[in-house]
Amino acid sequence: LNVADFSDFDRQCMTRALELAARGLATTDPNPRVGCVIAREGQIIAEGFHERAGEAHAEVIALRAAGERAAGATFYITQEPCTHFGRTPPCVDAVLAARPARVVIGMIDPNPRERGGGIKRLETAGIETQTGLLAAEARVLNCGFVQRMEQGMPWVRVKLAASLDGRTALANGESQWITGEAARADVQSWRARSSAILTGSATILRDDPQLNARLPDGGAATRQPLRVIADSELRTPVNARALSPPGEALIFTNVPEGEQRRPFEARGVRIESARRAAGGIDLRQLMTRLAQMEMNEVWVEAGAFLSGALLAAGVVDELVIYFAPSILGGAARGMFELPELRSLKERRELEILETRMIGADLRVIARPVRPPASARTS
Ligand SMILES: NC(=O)c1ccc[n+]([C@@H]2O[C@H](COP(=O)([O-])OP(=O)(O)OC[C@H]3O[C@@H](n4cnc5c(N)ncnc54)[C@H](OP(=O)(O)O)[C@@H]3O)[C@@H](O)[C@H]2O)c1
């Protein structure tokens, strides 16, 4: 692969292609978000982005807009064009047929059956091809797709709303609402981009949340994330709001197939048998299953039990925590139930990626720092 010195104009074009790609944030699932810009003589002449699985890919849309003028132009594509027949024909054929002078690519397609294949096809055809421009940005935009393709796991974000002293619910369970309206609206946009929303049976029993993606006007978003409940004993009430349309629901349980599952199945709720683990369901296996179901990003809205168990299982990629300007005191529930630590050396270290005010609340995005491989037990 050629790693070239890119010009300022190259950067501008790829930045624009990434902006276009991001327009598919809530709709491309399970596909990646991809954007494309076609330029010639220092001017952008056509743009495109992938909007929905089964519909045209970014390159094809930009090509349609460029028409004849695509010949001899430079293509900027945030991800390597695909070479396989999926829901649509291979994009690399469409790009080749347009006879561009040069193709600049962001990231290599992480899909093992593609990985570098599209680039090779372009190079073999004698087209100047350069890869890696703003590749890190393209991968961040597609963190879930990349992780699913490379590791067979979804990208898992745990959201918590807490008081400034890190409390997520009163001892009696009351927790609605700790944060303000702006934070709750922000949560809606994270839900909308996610493939699935996970919670625990206790939160369902206590709060009966809808867990769907809603638009700013209160209406339901067109694509609903799959609502997933970790519920080893099938304690979820059959009329729980999270099981109702719009969108589908899935329960992971240890209850075997049979009578107890029927009322759920009769309502169209999917039920999967889960492996048992200390504290409930084997969460690593649950995430592996979600990846097999093509879930890219999983958004967790649960209490301290499930949030702590996910952290302990080592499957959390990001924490999104909203701190409200209030104090709930030591008797209230914390954020993560974890086994007692005996030494500060055992603490879980985080890296803070971003802090931002959302209305009157402070949003912190952090990432667990993976322990060095030598310290890992699995
Ligand atoms: N502040 C916030 O952001 C926020 C968000 C959500 C909820 N809440 C509050 O949190 C409270 C509920 O929290 P919670 O901690 O009791 O419940 P939770 O974390 O929502 O759910 C825990 C339940 O999930 C099930 N589960 C299945 N597998 C598990 C595993 N491997 N590890 C842990 N749990 C597993 C268990 O029930 P089974 O034995 O039935 O499987 C467990 O009791 C409520 O008061 C709610 O209002 C706050």
The ligand as an SDF file (V2000), in Angstrom:
LIG
                    3D

 48 52  0  0  0  0  0  0  0  0999 V2000
  -28.7260    6.2560   36.8240 N   0  0  0  0  0  0  0  0  0  0  0  0
  -28.7980    5.4850   35.7710 C   0  0  0  0  0  0  0  0  0  0  0  0
  -28.1670    5.7660   34.7380 O   0  0  0  0  0  0  0  0  0  0  0  0
  -29.6190    4.2510   35.8290 C   0  0  0  0  0  0  0  0  0  0  0  0
  -29.8210    3.5100   34.6710 C   0  0  0  0  0  0  0  0  0  0  0  0
  -30.5780    2.3560   34.7530 C   0  0  0  0  0  0  0  0  0  0  0  0
  -31.1130    1.9720   35.9730 C   0  0  0  0  0  0  0  0  0  0  0  0
  -30.9070    2.7360   37.0800 N   0  0  0  0  0  0  0  0  0  0  0  0
  -31.4290    2.3260   38.3880 C   0  0  0  0  0  0  0  0  0  0  0  0
  -30.7190    1.1900   38.7850 O   0  0  0  0  0  0  0  0  0  0  0  0
  -31.5200    0.4020   39.6270 C   0  0  0  0  0  0  0  0  0  0  0  0
  -31.4610   -1.0310   39.1640 C   0  0  0  0  0  0  0  0  0  0  0  0
  -30.1330   -1.3900   39.1730 O   0  0  0  0  0  0  0  0  0  0  0  0
  -29.6540   -2.8200   39.5260 P   0  0  0  0  0  0  0  0  0  0  0  0
  -28.1980   -2.7270   39.6850 O   0  0  0  0  0  0  0  0  0  0  0  0
  -30.4770   -3.3480   40.6670 O   0  0  0  0  0  0  0  0  0  0  0  0
  -30.0890   -3.6290   38.2450 O   0  0  0  0  0  0  0  0  0  0  0  0
  -29.5330   -3.7740   36.7570 P   0  0  0  0  0  0  0  0  0  0  0  0
  -28.0660   -3.6290   36.7490 O   0  0  0  0  0  0  0  0  0  0  0  0
  -30.3140   -2.9480   35.8310 O   0  0  0  0  0  0  0  0  0  0  0  0
  -29.9150   -5.2680   36.4840 O   0  0  0  0  0  0  0  0  0  0  0  0
  -29.3310   -6.2540   37.2580 C   0  0  0  0  0  0  0  0  0  0  0  0
  -29.9890   -7.5670   36.9860 C   0  0  0  0  0  0  0  0  0  0  0  0
  -29.6090   -8.0390   35.7100 O   0  0  0  0  0  0  0  0  0  0  0  0
  -29.6370   -9.4290   35.7240 C   0  0  0  0  0  0  0  0  0  0  0  0
  -28.4050  -10.0040   35.2400 N   0  0  0  0  0  0  0  0  0  0  0  0
  -28.2970  -10.9900   34.3430 C   0  0  0  0  0  0  0  0  0  0  0  0
  -27.0330  -11.3410   34.1710 N   0  0  0  0  0  0  0  0  0  0  0  0
  -26.2910  -10.5650   34.9660 C   0  0  0  0  0  0  0  0  0  0  0  0
  -24.8930  -10.4950   35.2470 C   0  0  0  0  0  0  0  0  0  0  0  0
  -24.0080  -11.2670   34.6240 N   0  0  0  0  0  0  0  0  0  0  0  0
  -24.4860   -9.6260   36.1440 N   0  0  0  0  0  0  0  0  0  0  0  0
  -25.3530   -8.7970   36.7740 C   0  0  0  0  0  0  0  0  0  0  0  0
  -26.6680   -8.8290   36.5590 N   0  0  0  0  0  0  0  0  0  0  0  0
  -27.1540   -9.7170   35.6610 C   0  0  0  0  0  0  0  0  0  0  0  0
  -29.7980   -9.8550   37.1810 C   0  0  0  0  0  0  0  0  0  0  0  0
  -31.1350  -10.2350   37.3800 O   0  0  0  0  0  0  0  0  0  0  0  0
  -31.6110  -11.7350   37.1770 P   0  0  0  0  0  0  0  0  0  0  0  0
  -31.1170  -12.4930   38.3400 O   0  0  0  0  0  0  0  0  0  0  0  0
  -33.0690  -11.5750   37.1140 O   0  0  0  0  0  0  0  0  0  0  0  0
  -31.0100  -12.1950   35.9060 O   0  0  0  0  0  0  0  0  0  0  0  0
  -29.5350   -8.5960   37.9610 C   0  0  0  0  0  0  0  0  0  0  0  0
  -30.2630   -8.5320   39.1450 O   0  0  0  0  0  0  0  0  0  0  0  0
  -32.9130    0.9530   39.5520 C   0  0  0  0  0  0  0  0  0  0  0  0
  -33.1410    1.6930   40.7210 O   0  0  0  0  0  0  0  0  0  0  0  0
  -32.8600    1.8720   38.3690 C   0  0  0  0  0  0  0  0  0  0  0  0
  -33.7340    2.9450   38.5440 O   0  0  0  0  0  0  0  0  0  0  0  0
  -30.1750    3.8550   37.0350 C   0  0  0  0  0  0  0  0  0  0  0  0
  1  2  1  0
  2  3  2  0
  2  4  1  0
  4  5  1  0
  4 48  2  0
  5  6  2  0
  6  7  1  0
  7  8  2  0
  8  9  1  0
  8 48  1  0
  9 10  1  0
  9 46  1  0
 10 11  1  0
 11 12  1  0
 11 44  1  0
 12 13  1  0
 13 14  1  0
 14 15  2  0
 14 16  1  0
 14 17  1  0
 17 18  1  0
 18 19  2  0
 18 20  1  0
 18 21  1  0
 21 22  1  0
 22 23  1  0
 23 24  1  0
 23 42  1  0
 24 25  1  0
 25 26  1  0
 25 36  1  0
 26 27  1  0
 26 35  1  0
 27 28  2  0
 28 29  1  0
 29 30  1  0
 29 35  2  0
 30 31  1  0
 30 32  2  0
 32 33  1  0
 33 34  2  0
 34 35  1  0
 36 37  1  0
 36 42  1  0
 37 38  1  0
 38 39  2  0
 38 40  1  0
 38 41  1  0
 42 43  1  0
 44 45  1  0
 44 46  1  0
 46 47  1  0
M  CHG  2   8   1  16  -1
M  END
$$$$
